Amino acid sequence: MQFFDRIRETESLRQIQQLSLQHAQFTVLTGRRRIGKTSLVFHAYQEPFLYFFVSKKAESELCEAYQKEMADMLGIPMLGRVTRFADIFEYLMQLAKQRPITLFIDEFQEFLKVNPSVYSDMQKSWDLNKEQAHINLIVGGSVQSMIHKIFEDKKEPLYNRHTTMMKLNRFTPSVLKEILSAHHPDYTPDDLLALYSFTGGVAKYVELLMDKGAVTRQQMIETIVQPDSVFLAEGKNLLIEEFGKDYGIYFSILSAIATGHSQRSQIEDILGKEIGGYLTMLEDTYGIIRKHKPMFATTNSNVRYRLDDNFLTFWFRFIFKYNYMLEIDAFEALREIIERDYETFSGKMLERYFKDLLIESKQFTQIDNWWSRNGEDEIDIIAINELTKQASFYEVKRNEHELDMLLLEQRKDTFLVATRQLKKYAISIIGLSLNDM
């Protein structure tokens, strides 16, 4: 698949490289696994640069590979038997005083397993040499909790050493449209919704589907659910290293949320135990779920939890839940279940799609949804512009014939009475369906 989007991020990386010619730059590139961090760096820097991948090997083996990379890309002669990364990094910092160097260290958090002292060694070398070194250092990794700990925990040696923290986000709806249109000009709205629902705009997942020619909803399901599919183990591979030995309880919580149990009491009833600490970790440390309150709510008495990653929502809703089918190779049965439940699942995803589309439009200052205390009244999306004093209330349905604008009007009136926040606003009500994608 050709390279799409990332115009702003590409330009930022190139500007940072130019800045490094005057002052050393240390960029931390964050973003969930498969989001396209490595591809972005290779796209941004066309000229040769050093790429160090931190794999689970002995430090001496990594040093040997890094020396070979230095010889191949920059013509730097082998240094002999070097067994400590600290020596290689110190050498590059000294060399960068004489010539500009761009160094990208991928899976940077893996040094914790290779040799944790690498970070303190790097801190010392960086602090002593950064004023004279013309180095453009970029580090990234897929275990986000570890990356944030390394650079944002005051107890860590590399705390606050970075000059830029760049987060790579998922593709927006408009970019997904562009990609699908390039591969399947006659796509249907449901094909676009399927691509959004299954991948969440994560670059690698989109690439895997497009490269296999899976451009329709049915083709996507067929590609995802087959014996050699990388999608089947992806949720497990993505999260086990994040969660460690407690992954079982975390998986159970995420499975409950993905299947529609959004309140803490509901999840605790399913698991049969207190989960407050686990919910806090999932939200604050891992950033996988978010706590949602009705718009303008001032207390936490009516909270719902949501798994914001579309792919993980799909994975826990179908792959994890029905894993026992995969264990007996019942792939066709699982495909039938996904097709059977797709309309309900994608209906919720359609709400997310339009919310993302409204966010992308940058026409509003606040976008959220609302539900009454008893849960009987709910408004799918409320979008507010505090500058123009306008507010739009949206109902979202897959089928436009199911839109009930009279009911939306009634719920809007209930909201206005309950919150009293939009007294002087111009109000509009809007119905959205697949036809509006």
N, C-alpha and C positions, 0 to 999 in steps of 0.2 A: 504494500500500500504506500502511495506517495505520502510525503510529509504534509500535514494539514495544520493550519492555525499556528499558535505559539509565536505570533508576530511580536507582541510586547515583550515576552520572555527572551526571545532570541535577541532583540535589540538591547535589552538590559544586559545580557551576558557579554555582548560585544562592547558595550560601553564600559563595563567593568574591566574587560581586558585592556581597553585603552587607558583606563585609570591606573592599571597596574604598571604601566610604563613609567608612572611618576611615583606611585606609592603602592606598597604591597596590598593585595586584596584577598580576602578570605570569605568565600561565599558558601553558605550552607544551603543546599538544594533539598527541599523537603517535598513530601507528597506520598500518597499511598503507593503500595507496590503496583507495578504495571502501568503507572500513570504516564510514563514516557520520559523520565528524568535523563536516562542515559542517551536516548535518541535525541533529546533536545540539545545536550551538550555537543554531540557529534554534528548536529545540524548547524549549531551556532558557530563552531570553530572549524573552518574548512582547512586551515593550515595545520601542519603536524603539531600535536601536543601529547603530553604524557598521560596515559590512561592506566591507572593502577587499580586492579580489582582485588578486593580483600576476600579471599576464599578461606575455607576452613582447612588450612594447611599449616605446617610448621613455619615459623617466622623465617627461618633460613631459606626455605623453598620460595616463599614470597619474595624475599630479597633477590634471589637469583632471577626470578621472572621479571622483577622490576628493573634490574640491571640490563636485562636483554631488551626491555622496552626502551630504556634510555639510549642504548646503543643503536637500536633500529630507527627510532623516531628523531633523535636529536644528534646522533653521531657521537655520543659520549662513550668513551672507552670503558670496558668492564673494570670495576674497581678491585677485582680479586674476590676472595672469599669474605663476603659481608653477611653477618648473621643477624644483625639488628636493624630494624627499619629506622630507628633513630639516626643511625649513621648515614643512611641514604637521604633522609630528609634534611639533615644538617648539610650534607654535600650540596643538595639542590638549593638550599637557602644561600649558601656561599656562592654558588655558580650564578644565581639570579642577581647577584650584585654586578656581574659582568655582562649578562645577556638576559633578555626577557624569557620567562618560562611560564607556560600554562600547565598546571597539573590537576587532573581530575581523579580523585580517590573515590571509587564506587564501593558500596556496602561498607561504609566507614565504621559502622557499629561493630563489625565482626572483629575488629582489633581487641575488643573486650575479651574474646575467647582466645585470640592468638597470643596477645601480650598486653594486658591493661596498662602497663607502664608507658606504652606508646604515646598516650595522650599527654602525660606530664612531660615526656621528652620533647614532644612537638611544641608544647607550650613554652618551654625554655628556649628552644631554638627560634621559635617565632618571635618571642619578646625581644631577644637579643639582636635579631637580624632584620626585622621587618622594615625598619626605617631606611635601610640601604638596598634592600632586595626588591627587584622588579618581578615579583612572582604573582601570578594569578592562580590562587589555590581554590579549587571547588571540591567540596565533599558532599556526598549524598548517601542515602541508605533507605532500605525498605522497611525496617523495623522502627516505626515512628516514635514509639515511646522511648526507645534507647537514644535516638538522635536528639530528641528534645532534652533528655536528661544530660547528655554529654555537653550541650551548649547552653542550657538554661538553668541547670542546677548550680547554685553558688558554691557547692562543695567540690565541683568537678574542675580539673585543671584548665580545661578549654572554655570555661564559662566566660561569655562575653568577649571572646577573642575574635569572633567573626565580624566582618564589616558589613555583610549583607545576609539576610535570611529571606530566601525566595521560595515561596510555596507554589507548586505546580498543581493546578486544579483540573478537574475533568472537562471534557469538551462540552461546550454549551449546546443548546438545542439547534441554534443556527449552524454551528459547525457540523453537527450530526446530519442535518439536512444536506449540507454541502457534500459530505462524504458519501452519503447514500445516493444522492443524485448522480455523483460521478460514477458510481458502480452500477446503478439501476435507475436510469432516468424516469422510468414509468412506475416508481414505487408508489404504494398506497399509503394513506395515513396510518393504517395498522402496521405496515412494515416499519415505518419510522418509529411508532410507539414501541414496537417489539425491540428494535435496536436500542432505544433509550432505556426500556425496562430491563433488558437482559445485561446490558453493559454499563449503564449509568454514565456513559461518556468516558469510560476508562480506555485510554488509547490502545493498549495491547489487546483488550477483548474485542474492540472494534476491528482492529487489524486482523485478528485471527478469523473473524467471521467474513470480512470482505475478501481476504486472500483465498478463502475456501469457496467463494462464490455464494455464500449464504446471505442473500439479500432480501428474502421474503421471510415473513413470520414463520412459516412452516419449515423453510430451509434452516433458519436459525435454531429452531428447536431440534431438528434432526442432527445438526452439527454439534450442538451442545451435549446432547444425550446419545453418545455412542461410545463403544469400548475404549477407544484411544483418545478421547477428548480430554484436553488439559483442564477444561472447566469443572469436571467432576470432583477433582481433588483440590481445586484452587482455594476454596474457602478454608479448608483445613491447612493447607500450606501457608496461606496468608496470615492466619491468626494463631496457630499453635506456638510459634516462636514468641509472639507478643505476649500470650497469656501464660506460658510455662505450664507448670504442673496443675494449675487450677483451670485448665482449658475446658474441662468437662462441664463445670458449673456455668462458665461464661457461655459456652455453646448452648446450653439448655435455656438460659435467659434470652439469648438472641433468637433462638428458635421460637420461643413463646411470643416475642415481640413481632417477629416476621409473620406469624400466623394470626395476628390480630389482637393479641392480649397486650394492651398498651398501658394498663395501669399496674402500679406496683402490687396492689392487693391481688390482682388476677394472676400475676406471675408467681407470687409467693404461694398462692393456692395450688398452682400446677407443680411447683418445685417442692412444696412442703417445708420451706425454711425461709428465714430472714435473708434478704438480698440487698439491703441498703448499701452496704459497703461495696458490693460488686457493681451496683448501678453507678455509684460514684466513680469507680475506677473506669468503667466502660465509657463514661461521659468525659471525665476530666483528664484522665491519663491516656486512654487509648483513642478518644475522639470518635468512637464508632456509633454511639447513640446520642440523642439529644433529648433534653427535657423540654416539653412543649406545654405552654399554658394558653388558655383562650386569650385572644387579643384584649389588651388592657387589664387583664387579671392582675391583682396586686398580691395575691397569696398563692401558696403552693398546694392548696387544698383540692385542686381540680386538674392535676398534672397527668399528662400522657407521655410515654416514652416512644421514640421512633428511631428505627435503624435508617440512617440517612443515605447509606450506600446502596444504590439500586441493585448492583450485582449481588451483594451479600444478602439483601432482602430476598432476592430470587433464590439464591443458593440455600439459605436456611428454610425458605418456604417449601422448596421442592426437593433439592438434592439431599440435604441433610435429613429432612423429615422422612424421605422414602429411600434412604440409603440401603435398607434391607433388600430392596428390589434389585439394586445394582450388584449386590453380593451374589445374586443368583442369575445375573445377566438378563434381568427382565427389563431391558431397555425400551422395548416397544410399549410395555405397560406404563412406564413412567412418562413416555411421550404422550400417551393418551390422557394421563392424569393432568399433565401441564395444559394440554389443549382443553380438557374439560373445565379446568378452573381458571383458564386464562382470562376470560372476560371479567371476572371479579377481581383478579390480581391486577390486570392492566387498567381497570377503572380507577384504582387508587394511584397507579403510576401516572395516569393521565392528569390527575390533580397536580402531582409533582412536576410534570412536564410544563403545564401552563404556569405554575408558580415560578419555575426556572426561566420561562420565557418572559414573564413580567419583570423578574429581576434583571435579566439581560437587557431589557428595554431602557433601564435606568430612568424611567418616568415617575417612579414612586419612592417615597422615603420610608415606608413601612409596608411590609407584605406578610400576612399571617392568616390563620383561620380562627374560627370561634365556635365554641359549643357551650350549651347551657349547662348548669350544674347537674341537672338530672340526665343530660345527654340526649334529650328528646329533640332539641333544636340544634342544628349545626349548619354553619356556612363554610363552604369549601375553601374560598379564598376571599380575603378582604385586602384591597390595595389602596393605600392612602398617599396623597401628596400634600404634605403639611405646608408647602410654599404656596400652592394654588388653592388650597382648601377644597380639595376634591377627594372623593372616596368612591371606589367601585366595589360592588358586591358580586361575586361570581358563583354560579352553580356549574359543576362540571359533570357531564355524562358522556359515555361512549356514543350513545345514539341521541341525536338531537331531538328526536320525537319524545324522549323521556324527560326532557327539560321541563320543569314546572316553575314558570316564572311567578305565578301567583303565590306559590309556597315560598319562593325566595323573597318575595316582597314582604310576606308575613314574618319571615325569620329576620329580615333586615329591620323591621319595626321592633321586634322583640329585642334585638341587639341594641338598637338605639335607646330603648327605654332602660335596658339593663346597665349600659355603660355610660351613657350621657356624655361621651367624649367628642361627638361629631356634630354638635348642635348647629354650628355655622358653616358646615360643609355642604357643597353640592354633591348629591348622591345619585349614583346610577346603578342599575342592576343589569347584569350581562350573563347570558348562557353560553357555555363553551362545550363543543363536542369534538369528535375526531375530525369533522369537516373543517374545523378552525385551526388545525395544526399547521 
